[in-house]
Amino acid sequence: MFGFSKNKIDTDPKKIEDILSRNTEDVFIYESLKNKLLSGKKLRVKLGFDPTGDKIHIGRASILRKLKSFQDLGHQIIFIVGDFTAQIGDPSDKLEKRPFLSKEDILKNLKDYKQQVGKIIDVSKAEFLFNSKWLSKLNLEETAKLAESFSVGQMLSRRNFKERFENGTEISLREFLYPLMQGYDSVAVSADIEIGGFDQLFNLKAGRVIQKYYGKSEQDIMTIKMLEGTDGRKMSTSWGNVINIVDDPYDMYGKVMSIKDSLIYNYFLSCTELSIEEIEIITKELEEKENYKEVKSKLAKEIVSLYHGKDLAEKAYKNFEDTFSKGGVPEDILKINIAEDTPLVDVLLDQKIIESKTEWRRLVSDGAVSKDSIRLEDHNTKSLNGVYKIGKRRFVKIIN
């Protein structure tokens, strides 16, 4: 978005206004943060992600892009991998207790994390840290002192805790520890600013409380608007409505094309690097012409280009048009050599094209499975030569 300056901090008011306003839900404290950005002082800007899954979706990527905008102005950005806090489990916006993740699960999720983050920020110029480095060293006495910073009443005033308490849903004491740990992260890295999703506001403000407890300056806070998933709900891996930044370009393009029309503007704003002026022109044209498919195609190209380059974005566009607009078959169709007496459901399960036999029965019952454009109605059909379409975007070619 902006050119990175190695030694000088960029204090261009227009760029600062863009950071403070674009895709921003709230800034606490606004005047304090604005003055800091205009001062020319190099700020320490913190963002943390818990590796609860092995893929970063574009909802989280939109927050990373905000972090990048600070980096582009020359500030020191700090990306914290919550390998310790992931075990505790962030209760933000959760109406039931998170499972306790094992260290093995976390290490598995971390395998490609730095590479994914590096698709957006320059990790060579960032501090890329793991919070187990300091949180694992906290003893019981220090944790007890930290806990003194909050009352049970304050914790229960948090919306999701309040709802769970009133409904008689279990709340673990472990979950009360989470904001303390995230707040201690801000102490450990001496954060001037912390950014996060809007659902993180309680945890972000906890950072100020903990910093004050340790006699440090309190960080300013910026929350980013939450991005809706392909089905209109909050984007969440557990709901399967995500677009991951490591998705195949063809799949990524198709997922963007499947979003609700009402989400187009938010996706341009959150997930692309187009200027506000360019986005306004596009959306004005959309209002006048109602050319949703054309505009959504531009959106899909922009998003795929960011993670896979313009050439693959163009190929994804052509593939989508040939497959879904003209009734063709994708260029990269999966080809499987299999004996013809093998049940098709077993082949699809083995290839992870479907997740379960329950899903298979539902797809067949809904008329969402076809062979060579002819609908299949038998759940027990065998694998025969031909091209199979499963659902809206899954294709496979069986060769006996």
The 8 nearest C-alpha neighbors of each residue, nearest first, counted from 0:
[[1, 272, 68, 2, 71, 67, 273, 274],
 [2, 0, 71, 3, 68, 72, 14, 70],
 [1, 3, 71, 4, 0, 72, 73, 70],
 [4, 2, 71, 73, 72, 1, 5, 70],
 [5, 3, 73, 7, 6, 2, 72, 8],
 [4, 6, 7, 73, 3, 8, 74, 124],
 [7, 5, 4, 8, 73, 3, 41, 74],
 [6, 8, 4, 5, 9, 73, 39, 72],
 [7, 9, 73, 39, 72, 10, 41, 6],
 [8, 10, 72, 11, 7, 73, 39, 4],
 [11, 9, 37, 12, 39, 8, 36, 15],
 [10, 12, 14, 13, 9, 15, 37, 16],
 [13, 11, 15, 14, 10, 16, 37, 17],
 [14, 12, 16, 15, 11, 17, 10, 18],
 [15, 13, 17, 16, 11, 12, 18, 10],
 [14, 16, 12, 18, 17, 13, 19, 11],
 [15, 17, 19, 13, 14, 18, 12, 20],
 [16, 18, 14, 20, 15, 21, 19, 13],
 [19, 17, 15, 16, 20, 21, 14, 68],
 [20, 18, 16, 17, 15, 21, 23, 26],
 [19, 21, 23, 17, 18, 16, 22, 24],
 [22, 20, 23, 17, 18, 19, 268, 275],
 [21, 23, 224, 223, 269, 20, 268, 24],
 [24, 22, 223, 20, 21, 224, 25, 222],
 [23, 25, 224, 223, 222, 22, 197, 26],
 [24, 26, 222, 23, 221, 27, 223, 197],
 [27, 25, 221, 29, 220, 28, 222, 24],
 [28, 26, 220, 29, 219, 221, 25, 32],
 [27, 29, 31, 219, 26, 30, 32, 220],
 [30, 28, 26, 27, 32, 31, 33, 219],
 [31, 29, 33, 32, 28, 34, 27, 35],
 [30, 32, 34, 28, 29, 33, 35, 219],
 [33, 31, 35, 29, 34, 30, 219, 28],
 [34, 32, 30, 36, 35, 31, 29, 37],
 [33, 35, 37, 31, 36, 32, 38, 30],
 [34, 36, 32, 38, 33, 37, 31, 40],
 [35, 37, 33, 34, 38, 32, 39, 10],
 [36, 38, 34, 10, 35, 39, 33, 12],
 [39, 37, 35, 40, 36, 34, 10, 33],
 [38, 40, 8, 37, 10, 36, 41, 9],
 [41, 39, 38, 42, 35, 8, 36, 37],
 [40, 42, 74, 39, 8, 75, 43, 73],
 [43, 41, 74, 75, 191, 40, 44, 192],
 [42, 44, 75, 191, 190, 76, 192, 74],
 [45, 43, 76, 192, 193, 77, 190, 191],
 [46, 44, 193, 77, 190, 76, 78, 192],
 [47, 45, 78, 194, 193, 79, 77, 195],
 [46, 48, 79, 78, 80, 81, 45, 49],
 [49, 47, 80, 81, 50, 79, 46, 78],
 [48, 50, 81, 85, 51, 80, 82, 84],
 [51, 49, 52, 108, 48, 105, 109, 85],
 [50, 52, 49, 85, 105, 108, 53, 100],
 [53, 51, 50, 108, 54, 55, 236, 105],
 [52, 54, 108, 109, 50, 55, 51, 112],
 [55, 53, 52, 243, 56, 245, 112, 244],
 [54, 56, 243, 244, 59, 57, 60, 53],
 [57, 55, 243, 242, 58, 244, 59, 241],
 [56, 58, 60, 59, 243, 242, 244, 61],
 [59, 57, 226, 60, 61, 56, 234, 225],
 [60, 58, 62, 61, 57, 56, 55, 63],
 [59, 61, 57, 63, 62, 58, 64, 56],
 [60, 62, 64, 59, 58, 63, 269, 270],
 [63, 61, 65, 64, 60, 59, 223, 66],
 [64, 62, 60, 66, 65, 61, 67, 59],
 [65, 63, 67, 61, 66, 62, 60, 68],
 [64, 66, 68, 62, 67, 63, 61, 69],
 [67, 65, 63, 64, 69, 68, 62, 70],
 [66, 68, 70, 64, 65, 69, 120, 71],
 [67, 69, 71, 65, 70, 66, 64, 72],
 [70, 68, 72, 67, 71, 66, 74, 73],
 [69, 71, 67, 74, 73, 72, 68, 76],
 [70, 72, 3, 68, 1, 73, 69, 2],
 [73, 71, 9, 69, 70, 8, 74, 3],
 [74, 72, 8, 70, 4, 71, 3, 5],
 [73, 75, 70, 41, 42, 69, 72, 76],
 [76, 74, 43, 42, 44, 70, 125, 77],
 [75, 77, 44, 125, 43, 45, 70, 74],
 [78, 76, 126, 45, 125, 44, 127, 79],
 [77, 79, 127, 46, 47, 126, 45, 128],
 [80, 78, 47, 128, 129, 81, 127, 46],
 [79, 81, 129, 48, 82, 47, 49, 128],
 [82, 80, 49, 84, 83, 130, 85, 48],
 [81, 83, 85, 80, 84, 131, 129, 130],
 [84, 82, 131, 81, 85, 86, 130, 134],
 [83, 85, 81, 87, 86, 82, 88, 49],
 [86, 84, 49, 88, 82, 83, 87, 81],
 [85, 87, 100, 84, 99, 88, 83, 101],
 [86, 88, 84, 85, 99, 173, 177, 174],
 [89, 87, 85, 86, 97, 90, 84, 99],
 [88, 90, 91, 177, 87, 174, 85, 84],
 [91, 89, 93, 174, 88, 92, 97, 96],
 [92, 90, 93, 89, 198, 199, 159, 202],
 [91, 93, 159, 198, 90, 94, 158, 199],
 [94, 92, 90, 91, 95, 159, 96, 97],
 [93, 95, 159, 163, 92, 96, 162, 160],
 [96, 94, 93, 97, 168, 169, 163, 170],
 [95, 97, 98, 170, 169, 94, 171, 93],
 [96, 98, 88, 95, 99, 90, 89, 93],
 [99, 97, 100, 96, 88, 86, 87, 101],
 [98, 100, 86, 87, 101, 97, 88, 85],
 [101, 99, 86, 98, 104, 102, 85, 105],
 [100, 102, 104, 103, 105, 99, 86, 106],
 [101, 103, 105, 104, 106, 100, 86, 82],
 [102, 104, 106, 101, 105, 107, 100, 108],
 [105, 103, 107, 101, 102, 106, 108, 100],
 [104, 106, 108, 102, 107, 103, 109, 50],
 [107, 105, 109, 103, 108, 104, 102, 110],
 [106, 108, 104, 105, 109, 110, 103, 53],
 [109, 107, 53, 105, 106, 52, 110, 50],
 [110, 108, 112, 106, 107, 111, 105, 50],
 [109, 111, 107, 108, 112, 106, 53, 113],
 [112, 110, 114, 109, 113, 115, 53, 108],
 [113, 111, 109, 115, 114, 110, 116, 53],
 [114, 112, 116, 115, 111, 117, 109, 122],
 [113, 115, 117, 111, 112, 116, 118, 110],
 [116, 114, 112, 117, 118, 113, 111, 55],
 [115, 117, 113, 118, 114, 119, 112, 120],
 [118, 116, 114, 120, 119, 115, 122, 121],
 [117, 119, 115, 116, 120, 114, 306, 121],
 [120, 118, 117, 116, 64, 63, 121, 67],
 [121, 119, 117, 67, 122, 118, 116, 63],
 [120, 122, 123, 124, 117, 125, 119, 67],
 [121, 123, 125, 124, 117, 120, 127, 126],
 [122, 124, 121, 125, 126, 117, 127, 120],
 [125, 123, 122, 121, 126, 75, 76, 70],
 [126, 124, 122, 76, 123, 77, 127, 121],
 [125, 127, 77, 128, 78, 76, 124, 122],
 [128, 126, 78, 125, 79, 77, 122, 129],
 [127, 129, 79, 80, 126, 78, 130, 77],
 [130, 128, 80, 131, 79, 132, 81, 82],
 [129, 131, 132, 81, 133, 83, 134, 82],
 [130, 132, 83, 134, 135, 133, 129, 82],
 [133, 131, 130, 129, 134, 135, 136, 128],
 [134, 132, 136, 131, 135, 130, 137, 187],
 [135, 133, 131, 136, 137, 130, 132, 83],
 [134, 136, 131, 133, 137, 132, 83, 130],
 [137, 135, 134, 133, 138, 132, 131, 141],
 [138, 136, 134, 135, 141, 142, 139, 133],
 [137, 139, 141, 140, 136, 142, 135, 143],
 [138, 140, 142, 141, 143, 137, 144, 136],
 [139, 141, 143, 142, 138, 144, 137, 145],
 [142, 140, 144, 143, 138, 139, 137, 145],
 [143, 141, 145, 139, 144, 140, 146, 138],
 [142, 144, 146, 140, 141, 145, 139, 147],
 [145, 143, 141, 147, 146, 142, 140, 148],
 [144, 146, 142, 147, 143, 148, 141, 179],
 [145, 147, 143, 148, 144, 149, 142, 179],
 [146, 148, 144, 145, 149, 143, 150, 142],
 [149, 147, 146, 145, 150, 208, 209, 144],
 [150, 148, 147, 146, 153, 151, 154, 145],
 [149, 151, 153, 152, 154, 148, 147, 146],
 [150, 152, 154, 153, 155, 149, 156, 175],
 [151, 153, 155, 150, 154, 156, 149, 157],
 [154, 152, 156, 150, 151, 155, 149, 157],
 [153, 155, 151, 152, 156, 157, 150, 175],
 [154, 156, 152, 161, 157, 160, 153, 151],
 [155, 157, 153, 154, 161, 158, 152, 160],
 [158, 156, 155, 160, 154, 159, 161, 153],
 [157, 159, 161, 160, 156, 162, 155, 92],
 [158, 160, 162, 161, 157, 94, 92, 163],
 [161, 159, 163, 155, 157, 162, 158, 164],
 [160, 162, 158, 155, 164, 159, 163, 156],
 [163, 161, 159, 165, 160, 164, 166, 158],
 [162, 164, 168, 166, 160, 165, 161, 167],
 [165, 163, 167, 161, 166, 162, 168, 160],
 [164, 166, 162, 163, 167, 161, 168, 160],
 [167, 165, 163, 164, 168, 162, 161, 169],
 [166, 168, 164, 165, 163, 169, 162, 170],
 [169, 167, 163, 166, 164, 170, 95, 165],
 [168, 170, 167, 171, 163, 96, 95, 164],
 [171, 169, 96, 168, 172, 174, 163, 160],
 [170, 172, 173, 174, 169, 96, 175, 97],
 [173, 171, 175, 174, 170, 176, 177, 169],
 [172, 174, 171, 176, 175, 87, 177, 88],
 [175, 173, 176, 172, 171, 177, 90, 87],
 [176, 174, 172, 173, 177, 178, 154, 171],
 [177, 175, 179, 174, 173, 178, 180, 172],
 [176, 178, 180, 179, 174, 175, 89, 181],
 [179, 177, 202, 181, 180, 176, 182, 205],
 [180, 178, 182, 176, 177, 181, 183, 145],
 [179, 181, 183, 177, 182, 178, 176, 184],
 [182, 180, 178, 184, 183, 179, 177, 202],
 [206, 181, 183, 179, 205, 184, 180, 185],
 [182, 184, 186, 180, 185, 181, 179, 209],
 [185, 183, 187, 181, 182, 186, 188, 180],
 [186, 184, 190, 183, 182, 188, 187, 189],
 [185, 187, 183, 189, 184, 210, 188, 190],
 [186, 188, 184, 185, 189, 183, 133, 190],
 [187, 189, 185, 190, 186, 184, 77, 45],
 [190, 188, 186, 185, 187, 191, 43, 215],
 [191, 189, 185, 43, 192, 188, 44, 45],
 [192, 190, 218, 43, 42, 44, 219, 189],
 [193, 191, 219, 44, 218, 190, 220, 45],
 [194, 192, 45, 220, 44, 46, 221, 219],
 [193, 195, 221, 46, 222, 220, 45, 192],
 [196, 194, 222, 199, 223, 46, 197, 62],
 [195, 197, 223, 222, 199, 198, 225, 224],
 [196, 198, 222, 199, 223, 200, 224, 225],
 [197, 199, 196, 200, 91, 92, 201, 225],
 [200, 198, 197, 196, 202, 201, 195, 203],
 [199, 201, 203, 202, 198, 197, 204, 222],
 [202, 200, 204, 203, 199, 205, 178, 157],
 [203, 201, 178, 205, 199, 200, 204, 181],
 [204, 202, 200, 206, 205, 201, 199, 220],
 [203, 205, 206, 207, 201, 202, 200, 208],
 [206, 204, 202, 208, 182, 203, 207, 178],
 [182, 205, 207, 204, 209, 203, 208, 185],
 [208, 206, 217, 210, 204, 205, 209, 218],
 [207, 209, 205, 211, 206, 210, 212, 204],
 [210, 208, 212, 206, 211, 207, 182, 183],
 [209, 211, 215, 207, 213, 212, 186, 208],
 [212, 210, 214, 208, 213, 209, 215, 207],
 [211, 213, 209, 210, 214, 208, 148, 215],
 [214, 212, 210, 211, 215, 209, 186, 208],
 [215, 213, 211, 212, 210, 216, 209, 217],
 [216, 214, 210, 211, 213, 217, 186, 212],
 [217, 215, 218, 210, 211, 214, 191, 207],
 [218, 216, 207, 210, 211, 215, 219, 191],
 [217, 219, 191, 192, 207, 190, 220, 216],
 [220, 218, 192, 27, 28, 32, 191, 193],
 [221, 219, 27, 193, 26, 192, 194, 218],
 [220, 222, 26, 194, 25, 27, 193, 223],
 [223, 221, 197, 195, 196, 25, 24, 194],
 [224, 222, 23, 196, 24, 197, 22, 195],
 [225, 223, 24, 23, 22, 197, 226, 196],
 [224, 226, 196, 223, 197, 227, 233, 58],
 [227, 225, 58, 234, 233, 224, 228, 269],
 [226, 228, 233, 234, 231, 232, 225, 229],
 [229, 227, 234, 240, 231, 230, 233, 232],
 [228, 230, 258, 240, 231, 257, 241, 227],
 [231, 229, 228, 232, 240, 258, 259, 227],
 [230, 232, 227, 228, 229, 233, 259, 262],
 [233, 231, 227, 228, 230, 234, 229, 240],
 [234, 232, 227, 228, 235, 226, 231, 225],
 [235, 233, 228, 227, 241, 240, 226, 232],
 [234, 236, 238, 237, 233, 241, 240, 239],
 [235, 237, 239, 238, 241, 240, 234, 52],
 [236, 238, 235, 239, 240, 234, 241, 52],
 [239, 237, 235, 236, 240, 234, 241, 232],
 [238, 240, 236, 237, 241, 235, 234, 228],
 [241, 239, 228, 229, 238, 234, 230, 235],
 [242, 240, 234, 239, 228, 236, 243, 56],
 [241, 243, 56, 57, 251, 244, 254, 240],
 [242, 244, 56, 246, 245, 55, 57, 241],
 [243, 245, 56, 246, 57, 55, 306, 242],
 [246, 244, 243, 247, 54, 115, 306, 55],
 [247, 245, 243, 244, 251, 248, 250, 242],
 [246, 248, 250, 249, 251, 245, 252, 244],
 [249, 247, 251, 250, 252, 303, 315, 246],
 [250, 248, 315, 252, 251, 247, 253, 318],
 [249, 251, 253, 247, 252, 248, 254, 246],
 [252, 250, 248, 254, 253, 249, 246, 247],
 [253, 251, 249, 299, 255, 250, 254, 248],
 [254, 252, 256, 250, 251, 255, 249, 257],
 [253, 255, 257, 251, 256, 252, 250, 242],
 [254, 256, 252, 257, 299, 253, 258, 251],
 [255, 257, 253, 254, 258, 295, 252, 299],
 [256, 258, 254, 255, 253, 229, 259, 230],
 [259, 257, 229, 255, 256, 260, 230, 254],
 [258, 260, 261, 262, 257, 231, 229, 230],
 [261, 259, 262, 263, 258, 291, 295, 257],
 [260, 262, 259, 263, 264, 258, 265, 231],
 [263, 261, 265, 260, 259, 264, 266, 258],
 [262, 264, 266, 265, 260, 261, 267, 295],
 [265, 263, 267, 266, 262, 268, 282, 261],
 [266, 264, 268, 262, 267, 263, 269, 226],
 [265, 267, 269, 263, 270, 268, 264, 262],
 [268, 266, 264, 271, 265, 270, 269, 263],
 [267, 269, 265, 266, 270, 264, 271, 22],
 [270, 268, 266, 61, 267, 265, 22, 271],
 [269, 271, 266, 267, 61, 268, 302, 57],
 [272, 270, 267, 273, 302, 269, 268, 301],
 [271, 273, 0, 274, 270, 268, 267, 301],
 [274, 272, 271, 277, 278, 275, 267, 268],
 [275, 273, 277, 276, 278, 272, 268, 0],
 [274, 276, 278, 277, 279, 273, 268, 21],
 [277, 275, 279, 274, 278, 280, 273, 281],
 [278, 276, 274, 280, 279, 275, 273, 281],
 [277, 279, 275, 281, 280, 276, 282, 274],
 [278, 280, 276, 282, 281, 277, 283, 275],
 [279, 281, 283, 277, 278, 282, 284, 276],
 [282, 280, 278, 284, 279, 283, 285, 277],
 [281, 283, 285, 279, 284, 280, 278, 286],
 [284, 282, 286, 280, 285, 281, 279, 287],
 [285, 283, 287, 281, 282, 286, 288, 280],
 [284, 286, 282, 289, 283, 288, 287, 290],
 [285, 287, 283, 284, 289, 288, 282, 290],
 [288, 286, 284, 285, 289, 283, 290, 282],
 [287, 289, 290, 285, 286, 284, 291, 283],
 [288, 290, 285, 286, 291, 287, 284, 292],
 [291, 289, 288, 293, 285, 292, 294, 284],
 [292, 290, 294, 293, 289, 295, 285, 260],
 [293, 291, 295, 294, 290, 296, 256, 297],
 [292, 294, 296, 295, 291, 290, 297, 298],
 [295, 293, 297, 291, 296, 292, 290, 298],
 [294, 296, 298, 292, 297, 293, 291, 256],
 [295, 297, 299, 293, 294, 298, 292, 300],
 [298, 296, 294, 300, 295, 299, 301, 293],
 [297, 299, 295, 301, 296, 300, 294, 302],
 [298, 300, 296, 252, 302, 301, 255, 297],
 [301, 299, 297, 303, 312, 298, 302, 304],
 [300, 302, 298, 304, 299, 303, 297, 271],
 [301, 303, 299, 305, 304, 300, 271, 298],
 [302, 304, 300, 312, 305, 306, 301, 307],
 [305, 303, 308, 309, 307, 301, 312, 302],
 [306, 304, 302, 303, 307, 308, 301, 271],
 [305, 307, 304, 303, 308, 244, 118, 302],
 [308, 306, 304, 303, 305, 311, 248, 312],
 [309, 307, 304, 310, 311, 305, 306, 312],
 [308, 310, 304, 312, 311, 313, 307, 303],
 [311, 309, 313, 312, 308, 314, 304, 307],
 [312, 310, 314, 313, 309, 308, 315, 307],
 [313, 311, 309, 315, 300, 303, 304, 310],
 [312, 314, 316, 310, 311, 315, 309, 317],
 [315, 313, 311, 317, 316, 312, 318, 310],
 [314, 316, 249, 318, 312, 313, 317, 311],
 [317, 315, 313, 319, 314, 318, 320, 312],
 [318, 316, 314, 320, 319, 315, 321, 313],
 [317, 319, 315, 321, 316, 320, 329, 322],
 [320, 318, 322, 316, 317, 321, 323, 315],
 [319, 321, 324, 317, 318, 322, 323, 316],
 [322, 320, 325, 327, 318, 319, 324, 323],
 [323, 321, 327, 328, 326, 319, 320, 329],
 [322, 324, 326, 320, 319, 325, 321, 327],
 [323, 325, 320, 326, 321, 322, 319, 327],
 [326, 324, 321, 327, 323, 322, 320, 319],
 [325, 327, 322, 323, 324, 321, 328, 320],
 [326, 328, 322, 321, 325, 323, 329, 324],
 [327, 329, 322, 330, 326, 321, 332, 394],
 [330, 328, 332, 331, 322, 318, 327, 321],
 [331, 329, 332, 328, 318, 322, 321, 333],
 [330, 332, 329, 333, 328, 318, 249, 334],
 [333, 331, 329, 330, 395, 394, 334, 396],
 [332, 334, 395, 396, 331, 335, 394, 397],
 [335, 333, 396, 395, 397, 332, 336, 398],
 [336, 334, 397, 398, 337, 396, 333, 395],
 [335, 337, 398, 399, 397, 334, 338, 396],
 [336, 338, 399, 335, 339, 398, 397, 341],
 [337, 339, 399, 340, 341, 336, 382, 383],
 [340, 338, 382, 383, 341, 399, 337, 381],
 [339, 341, 338, 381, 382, 342, 383, 337],
 [342, 340, 339, 381, 382, 338, 343, 337],
 [343, 341, 381, 344, 345, 382, 380, 379],
 [344, 342, 382, 381, 346, 345, 380, 341],
 [343, 345, 347, 346, 342, 348, 359, 356],
 [346, 344, 348, 343, 347, 342, 349, 341],
 [345, 347, 349, 343, 344, 348, 350, 342],
 [348, 346, 352, 350, 344, 349, 345, 353],
 [347, 349, 351, 345, 350, 353, 346, 344],
 [348, 350, 346, 347, 351, 345, 352, 344],
 [349, 351, 347, 348, 352, 346, 353, 345],
 [352, 350, 348, 353, 349, 347, 354, 346],
 [353, 351, 347, 350, 348, 354, 393, 349],
 [354, 352, 351, 348, 347, 355, 358, 359],
 [355, 353, 351, 348, 358, 352, 356, 359],
 [356, 354, 357, 358, 353, 359, 348, 344],
 [355, 357, 359, 358, 360, 344, 354, 348],
 [356, 358, 355, 360, 359, 361, 354, 362],
 [359, 357, 361, 355, 356, 360, 362, 354],
 [358, 360, 356, 362, 357, 361, 363, 355],
 [361, 359, 363, 357, 362, 358, 364, 378],
 [360, 362, 364, 358, 359, 363, 365, 357],
 [363, 361, 367, 365, 359, 364, 360, 358],
 [362, 364, 366, 360, 365, 361, 368, 367],
 [363, 365, 361, 366, 362, 360, 376, 367],
 [366, 364, 362, 363, 367, 361, 368, 360],
 [365, 367, 363, 364, 368, 362, 374, 375],
 [366, 368, 390, 362, 365, 363, 389, 369],
 [369, 367, 389, 363, 388, 375, 366, 374],
 [368, 370, 374, 373, 375, 388, 372, 387],
 [369, 371, 387, 373, 372, 386, 385, 374],
 [370, 372, 386, 373, 385, 387, 369, 388],
 [373, 371, 370, 369, 374, 388, 387, 386],
 [374, 372, 369, 370, 371, 375, 368, 387],
 [375, 373, 369, 368, 366, 370, 372, 376],
 [376, 374, 369, 368, 377, 373, 363, 370],
 [375, 377, 363, 378, 374, 364, 366, 368],
 [376, 378, 379, 380, 375, 363, 364, 360],
 [379, 377, 380, 360, 363, 376, 359, 344],
 [378, 380, 377, 342, 381, 343, 344, 376],
 [379, 381, 377, 378, 343, 342, 382, 344],
 [380, 382, 342, 343, 341, 340, 383, 339],
 [383, 381, 343, 339, 341, 342, 340, 397],
 [384, 382, 339, 381, 385, 397, 399, 398],
 [385, 383, 398, 397, 399, 382, 386, 396],
 [384, 386, 397, 396, 371, 383, 370, 387],
 [385, 387, 396, 371, 370, 395, 397, 388],
 [388, 386, 370, 395, 369, 394, 396, 371],
 [387, 389, 394, 369, 368, 393, 390, 370],
 [390, 388, 368, 393, 394, 367, 387, 391],
 [389, 391, 367, 392, 393, 368, 388, 362],
 [390, 392, 393, 389, 367, 388, 323, 394],
 [391, 393, 390, 394, 389, 253, 388, 250],
 [394, 392, 389, 388, 390, 391, 395, 352],
 [395, 393, 388, 387, 332, 389, 392, 333],
 [396, 394, 333, 387, 332, 386, 334, 397],
 [395, 397, 386, 334, 385, 333, 387, 335],
 [398, 396, 384, 335, 385, 334, 336, 383],
 [397, 399, 336, 384, 335, 337, 396, 385],
 [398, 337, 338, 339, 336, 384, 397, 383]]
